[in-house]
Amino acid sequence: MQNIQSIYTQLQSAPFTQKYLKECYKKQGFEDAEKKCFDNTYRFIYFLEHAETYYEQGRKAPLSIKPVLYFYGMSQLLKAALLTCRPDYPETTAVLAHGVSSRKRKKQNYTFLQDEVKIQHKGLFSYVSKHLFNVEHLLDQKFSMDELLRRIPEVDHVYQFPNKPSSFYTIGHQENPTLRVPIGILDDYHWTFSYFEQHMNQVLPNIKDVDQEENFIVINLDEPIGHLGRSFFYMDSQTNQLVLPKRRSLFSYVPEVLNHYILLYNLSMICRYETEWWGDVLHSFSSEDLVFIQAFLETTSEKIPRLMAHIFMD
């Protein structure tokens, strides 16, 4: 895949973007592709431009306001991506809401890791889930922040401290068409080989075959996963290695982009509306929450633009 920055540079050129959108619309069979791409070219560019500004300012900003800037930056990237498949977005005002809600704050002894966010029927989250990821099973589900953070490979080092083992199996490079999953995952998940194979076929549509060896389950793909933005597999961006969690409860049908959206939404709401608690976290040493929050913010500031670039080039 080409350099991430060069992708965004090209996508902020009107002639290039118009051709890009036209190709997107033609591939999906939209009528009036010529008119729709003309109408959406500058909307698309402005979404990307705003996203870039939010991310640039977020990296420079004090920790106290980073979540808000990253959340709005991510939202702009998602809206740009929606224009590639939903040229009339937003069709109604109902899709303009965030699409997730957090519980009322904040009881005594509140901790961020135990906080929960609920998925709403309407709004940006469910709209993005359906139209970008073909995921519609998340309505009314609740997700804890601990559960979401544990799924992100780059945050695992915080959970490992001081000397716990990794929570993930490394299964292969994103550009390799062969994945090798340690056989121990069957015991970890309490799955049979055939049940594991069945689940892999649900999340990897281009499987050629799956073989069981002495120490590994070998998954051969027609082609590498490559573009990870829409994948149910998570990647460690520091190594470009695909991973699977060792805990079955963390095996997720939630693409990582949506994972980050929920976390950023909750953090942005906290730093805007829970000022006292947020201030205590930032300026005291009494909570472990801050360590996890910082690790996540450092990761999401670079990883989401990268994952979204995969979606734009998919």
Secondary structure, DSSP 8 states (H G I E B T S, - for coil): ---HHHHHHHHTSHHHHHHHHHHHHHHTT-TTHHHHHHHHHHHHHHHHHHHHHHHHHHHHS-GGGHHHHHHHHHHHHHHHHHHTT-TT--SSGGGGS-SEEE-----TT--GGG-EEEE-SSSHHHHHHHHHH-----TT-EEEHHHHHHT-GGGHHHHHTTT---SEEEEEETT-SEEEEETTHHHHHT--HHHHHHHHHHH-TTEEEEEE-SSEEEEEESS-----TT-SSEEETTTTEEEEESSGGG--SS-HHHHHHHHHHHHHHHHHH-HHHHHHHHH-SS-SHHHHHHHHHHHHHHHHHHHHHHHHT-
